[in-house]
Amino acid sequence: LAGVVVVMDARHPFTSLDEQLLRYLADTPRLVLLSKADKLTRAEQTALRKEFGDAVLFSSVTRQGVEKTCDLLEQWLEQAAEIKSPR
């Protein structure tokens, strides 16, 4: 398992099940994508960044967070390939 991507709507607070899932994945490489970031004001986005420092605000409409997400996924896959076939 190279990592887990958890996609959550940025407009809604985490539920107790969301928090339970994130605790369960605490020792697993994970990426929390907070989708629909384009629907938030700058102030709301700033507040989310402070609250969830490791989460990525993501929008397919404005492409916010797309490059960061691709870079991280590529990094995970490269690391998994190195583990599978060390040089």
C-alpha positions, 0 to 999 in steps of 0.5 A: 500500500503506497498510501490512501487518498481521503476525499472530503467536501471542504464545505462540511465539517468532519463527522465523527466517522471521518475523524475515526477514519483519519485516526485509523489511518494515522500510521498510513501515508495519507492525503486528505483532499478537501474538495470543492475549495472553489466554493469557499471564500479566501477566509474560509480557505485560510481557516481550513489550512490552519485547522488541517495543515496537512490537508490539500484544498482541491478544486477541479474547476480552478485546478487548485491543489491539482499539481500538489496532489499529482506530485505527492501521488507520483512520489508515493509511486516512486517510493513503492517502486523502489521498495519493490525493486531496490537497486 
